[in-house]
């Protein structure tokens, strides 16, 4: 007598729950991740064995290009009270006010220009030409900053010691230090608030001026950003 085979039933797996979990995980990682910010120039840092990481909040990064041009990046707190955009807007207005004290060609900024500046991760342009720069489109600003032959790109710096007549780098750094965000001041005092990132081919004179200016401003603690050295280095 033949054996009766049971009737096969199709297997149905409900993927709705898994899809929901996938979307939730994707949303979580998008909201909590820190994305790499665009920099105006490519900098190849020298190698070292240090594994210390710089913080991502309340940090001022001094970027020095291979041509010796200086750029700044400022981040605030993660919360809205002292957010990066609010801190940058305040720093800009403080720097312009300080510049106007010692220069006859006064700078006037509109609220639209201030709002544009507050959204910039990294900046570096002569203060006198900053309003015209802020009026340009994003792609035009990127082109001006990345052009190594543009004499207006980069924050002017020299070996000035007279803080009654500060150079533009000193104006920006004092504006950052004196911002209403107390965590930035605390971070700078502790040595975790300033990071210098220079290319391995950056002229020594420019790096020396940066470090000398920081010491003139009594900002004697800072980090030098490097790439982790491998076994082949």
Buried (B, 14 or more C-beta within 10 A) or exposed (E): EEEEEEEEEEEEEEEEEEEEEEEEEEEEEEEEEEEEEEBBBEBEBBEBEEEEEBEEBBBBBBBBBBBBBBBBBBBBBEEEEBBBBBBBBBBBBBBBEBBBEEEEEEBEBEEEBBEBBBEBBBBBBBBBBBBEBBEEEEEEBEBBBBBEEEEBBBBBBEEBEEEEEBBBBBBBBBBBBEBEBEBBBEBBBEEBBBBBBBBEEBBEEBBEBBBBBBEBBEBEBBBBBBEEEEEEE
